[in-house]
Amino acid sequence: MTDTATSGTPVLDVRSVAVDLGGRLALKDIDLTVRVGDLVGLIGPNGAGKTTLLRAILGLLTPRTGSIHLDGQPADRSRGTVGYVPQRHEFAWDFPLPVAKAVLTGRTHRIGWLRRPRAADREAVDEALERVAMTELRHRPIGELSGGQRQRVLVARALALRPRLLLLDEPFTGLDVPTQELLTSLFSQLSDEGKALLMTTHDLPAAADLATRLCLLNKTVIAEGPPDTLRDPAVWLRAFGVAKSDQLLTSLGVTR
């Protein structure tokens, strides 16, 4: 992977962010930087605020305090450069669209409502479909796709925007092994190409292998750094809100 993660202007810069959700404090004092070439794994238990943080970055939630900048600009001025891969259940798979048109919806912000796509839009869709190995299925209705194929459509939809920052919400959940391997390779390639990626996942060993950096989150940032620097068992046990978990530490290869 690229060695540029510690240099250059951050693609994403989150400072002192707090977010309320449903009348309660969901996140507090969040500081997180994602630079060119970073693939940051956002790790934490259910309810830790991982998806909430992604939604705040996307502008779907307004922070109570703090700031979010993209490429040095306030996020609300440049969110059109952010690609988002939601969890599969968040997409309307029963909508009668072929694969290529579903991927094209990722460029709606660029195209504009009720405007016809241009040659550049169609080229971006073709490129995205090729990267996820879905070109041959471009005309298939999305409702007929397998789970792994649906996940590849969501990734292609985000890539069609040609984003500087890619947000991935549990991209490996429920996938077959070939799709996991394809996406793992693709995310590594994107990092090498200088994209910035922020990925939530419950697959801790995969995150430790794939990510350039890990961010352990439980309402606030517990620890952050390259995977091989996060060897203190107490950090992991604190992040996951447990006093002792041999299974957790064994899965990560962390010894006490």
C-alpha positions as MATLAB code, in Angstrom:
seq = 'MTDTATSGTPVLDVRSVAVDLGGRLALKDIDLTVRVGDLVGLIGPNGAGKTTLLRAILGLLTPRTGSIHLDGQPADRSRGTVGYVPQRHEFAWDFPLPVAKAVLTGRTHRIGWLRRPRAADREAVDEALERVAMTELRHRPIGELSGGQRQRVLVARALALRPRLLLLDEPFTGLDVPTQELLTSLFSQLSDEGKALLMTTHDLPAAADLATRLCLLNKTVIAEGPPDTLRDPAVWLRAFGVAKSDQLLTSLGVTR';
ca = [
       0.000    0.000    0.000;
       1.016    3.611   -0.420;
       3.307    5.314    2.087;
       1.638    8.705    1.659;
      -0.715    8.236    4.591;
       1.334   10.503    6.865;
       1.954   13.327    4.394;
      -0.033   15.896    2.440;
      -3.328   17.644    3.051;
      -5.964   15.409    4.651;
      -8.819   14.350    2.405;
     -11.052   14.089    5.494;
     -10.467   15.994    8.714;
     -12.888   15.542   11.622;
     -12.263   17.741   14.647;
     -13.961   17.690   18.074;
     -17.207   16.377   16.602;
     -20.153   15.502   18.828;
     -23.427   14.146   17.445;
     -26.828   13.766   19.113;
     -29.064   10.936   17.955;
     -32.570   10.352   19.220;
     -32.067   12.763   22.089;
     -28.869   11.195   23.360;
     -25.182   11.852   22.809;
     -24.086    9.296   20.193;
     -20.574   10.615   19.543;
     -18.307   12.979   21.443;
     -14.848   14.508   20.938;
     -14.238   12.720   17.630;
     -10.907   13.538   16.004;
     -10.100   11.588   12.838;
      -7.947   12.286    9.805;
      -7.981   10.274    6.573;
      -5.257   11.174    4.079;
      -4.425   10.259    0.499;
      -3.763    6.525    0.308;
      -5.229    5.757    3.728;
      -7.518    2.790    4.219;
      -8.812    3.347    7.723;
     -10.734    0.583    9.469;
     -13.366    2.006   11.843;
     -13.768   -0.641   14.539;
     -16.136   -0.886   17.479;
     -19.060   -2.821   18.955;
     -22.687   -2.469   17.920;
     -23.944    0.948   18.979;
     -20.453    2.455   19.090;
     -21.407    5.167   16.587;
     -19.623    3.931   13.447;
     -22.520    4.418   11.028;
     -23.483    7.633   12.828;
     -20.034    9.040   12.082;
     -20.326    8.119    8.398;
     -23.718    9.836    8.215;
     -22.313   12.958    9.825;
     -19.522   13.035    7.242;
     -22.149   12.693    4.504;
     -24.165   15.563    5.946;
     -27.126   13.374    6.836;
     -26.633   14.313   10.494;
     -25.585   17.724   11.782;
     -22.888   17.666   14.488;
     -23.752   19.429   17.713;
     -20.165   20.647   17.965;
     -16.967   20.395   15.968;
     -16.107   20.540   12.276;
     -15.783   18.236    9.280;
     -13.600   19.255    6.344;
     -13.091   17.565    2.970;
      -9.978   18.577    1.050;
      -9.590   21.537    3.365;
     -13.089   22.870    2.721;
     -16.172   22.668    4.937;
     -17.806   19.353    4.137;
     -21.090   20.866    2.988;
     -19.250   22.453    0.040;
     -17.637   19.279   -1.274;
     -19.739   16.247   -0.341;
     -20.265   15.558   -4.038;
     -16.746   14.100   -4.070;
     -17.593   11.434   -1.475;
     -18.583    7.927   -2.563;
     -20.762    6.011   -0.102;
     -21.383    2.262    0.068;
     -24.303    1.700    2.460;
     -25.269   -1.587    4.021;
     -27.181   -3.646    1.470;
     -30.546   -3.475    3.249;
     -30.554    0.308    2.810;
     -30.915    0.101   -0.982;
     -34.249   -0.452   -2.773;
     -33.516   -3.722   -4.590;
     -37.135   -4.175   -5.651;
     -36.980   -1.034   -7.803;
     -37.096   -2.093  -11.496;
     -33.630   -1.013  -12.625;
     -30.936   -2.811  -14.619;
     -27.488   -2.913  -13.066;
     -25.984   -0.152  -15.227;
     -28.774    2.304  -14.412;
     -28.488    1.511  -10.696;
     -24.783    2.336  -10.885;
     -25.584    5.529  -12.810;
     -27.690    6.761   -9.855;
     -24.392    7.249   -8.047;
     -23.770   10.229  -10.357;
     -27.126   11.939   -9.825;
     -25.461   14.756   -7.920;
     -23.143   15.417  -10.867;
     -25.739   14.961  -13.614;
     -28.523   16.899  -11.945;
     -32.166   15.915  -11.559;
     -34.119   15.305  -14.782;
     -31.006   15.796  -16.925;
     -29.742   13.213  -19.384;
     -26.401   11.541  -18.677;
     -23.477   12.617  -20.830;
     -20.738   10.553  -22.416;
     -18.531   11.161  -19.352;
     -21.254    9.743  -17.096;
     -21.617    6.593  -19.180;
     -17.842    6.191  -19.271;
     -17.655    6.441  -15.486;
     -20.334    3.735  -15.158;
     -18.505    1.433  -17.587;
     -15.259    1.891  -15.674;
     -16.914    1.212  -12.331;
     -18.647   -1.940  -13.590;
     -15.367   -3.252  -14.927;
     -13.609   -2.699  -11.609;
     -16.157   -4.856   -9.775;
     -16.378   -7.498  -12.526;
     -20.034   -6.760  -13.333;
     -19.795   -5.646  -16.970;
     -21.453   -8.784  -18.300;
     -24.419   -8.286  -15.947;
     -25.006   -4.617  -16.787;
     -28.487   -5.305  -18.231;
     -29.675   -7.684  -15.496;
     -32.436   -6.382  -13.180;
     -30.999   -5.654   -9.757;
     -33.758   -7.661   -8.084;
     -32.349  -10.842   -9.669;
     -28.847  -10.423   -8.254;
     -27.213  -12.528   -5.557;
     -26.030  -10.939   -2.326;
     -22.439  -10.730   -3.522;
     -23.486   -9.218   -6.849;
     -25.617   -6.637   -5.061;
     -22.667   -5.584   -2.947;
     -20.542   -5.152   -6.063;
     -23.279   -2.932   -7.549;
     -23.183   -0.709   -4.468;
     -19.403   -0.414   -4.691;
     -19.610    0.369   -8.414;
     -22.309    2.971   -7.728;
     -19.942    4.743   -5.318;
     -16.963    4.438   -7.668;
     -18.937    5.885  -10.589;
     -18.721    9.237   -8.828;
     -14.912    8.981   -9.105;
     -14.642   10.082   -5.497;
     -11.641   11.334   -3.566;
     -13.062    9.731   -0.407;
     -14.871    6.395   -0.221;
     -17.011    5.547    2.818;
     -17.747    1.842    3.259;
     -20.327    0.655    5.795;
     -19.790   -3.039    6.610;
     -18.810   -3.954    3.035;
     -17.970   -7.604    3.797;
     -21.043   -8.637    5.791;
     -22.705  -11.792    4.473;
     -20.526  -12.120    1.372;
     -19.274  -15.270   -0.303;
     -15.515  -15.833   -0.329;
     -14.928  -14.884   -4.007;
     -16.686  -11.538   -3.532;
     -14.766  -10.873   -0.315;
     -11.497  -11.549   -2.138;
     -12.479   -9.371   -5.106;
     -13.426   -6.418   -2.906;
     -10.390   -6.818   -0.652;
      -8.141   -6.627   -3.704;
     -10.079   -3.680   -5.120;
      -9.917   -1.655   -1.896;
      -6.174   -2.244   -1.681;
      -5.779   -1.091   -5.283;
      -7.807    2.048   -4.627;
      -5.608    2.844   -1.643;
      -2.497    2.338   -3.770;
      -3.970    4.692   -6.378;
      -4.287    7.453   -3.790;
      -7.947    7.186   -2.864;
      -8.863    7.747    0.780;
     -11.070    5.033    2.288;
     -12.904    4.847    5.614;
     -14.468    1.444    6.305;
     -16.609    0.187    9.158;
     -16.464   -3.565    9.711;
     -17.101   -6.271   12.282;
     -14.474   -8.496   10.620;
     -11.606   -7.554   12.922;
      -8.889   -9.871   11.534;
      -9.678   -8.759    7.963;
      -9.527   -5.112    9.023;
      -6.185   -5.651   10.720;
      -4.810   -7.262    7.539;
      -6.271   -4.790    5.055;
      -6.216   -1.387    6.738;
      -3.275    0.995    6.787;
      -4.679    2.340   10.064;
      -7.330    1.347   12.573;
      -9.563    3.654   14.571;
     -11.127    2.034   17.642;
     -14.428    3.753   18.370;
     -16.858    3.525   21.240;
     -18.769    6.831   21.348;
     -15.330    8.472   21.188;
     -11.964    7.496   19.719;
     -10.320    4.999   22.088;
      -7.137    4.505   20.065;
      -5.888    5.033   16.516;
      -2.842    3.988   14.508;
      -1.336    1.334   12.212;
      -2.555   -2.164   13.149;
       0.837   -3.346   14.365;
       0.994   -0.517   16.921;
      -2.297   -1.439   18.592;
      -1.030   -4.416   20.559;
      -2.202   -3.422   24.030;
      -5.055   -5.790   25.006;
      -6.494   -3.178   27.356;
      -7.176   -0.861   24.409;
      -9.247   -3.486   22.597;
     -11.117   -4.531   25.733;
     -11.933   -0.893   26.490;
     -13.102   -0.261   22.923;
     -15.462   -3.223   23.023;
     -16.731   -2.482   26.516;
     -15.700   -5.789   28.065;
     -13.432   -6.597   30.971;
     -12.028   -9.811   29.514;
     -12.466  -11.573   26.179;
     -10.046  -14.311   25.197;
     -12.007  -14.831   21.974;
     -11.644  -11.167   20.972;
      -7.906  -11.089   21.678;
      -7.268  -14.419   19.978;
      -9.092  -13.319   16.811;
      -6.797  -10.311   16.603;
      -3.610  -12.161   17.453;
      -3.170   -9.956   20.532;
      -1.543  -11.559   23.533;
      -1.873  -10.417   27.120;
];
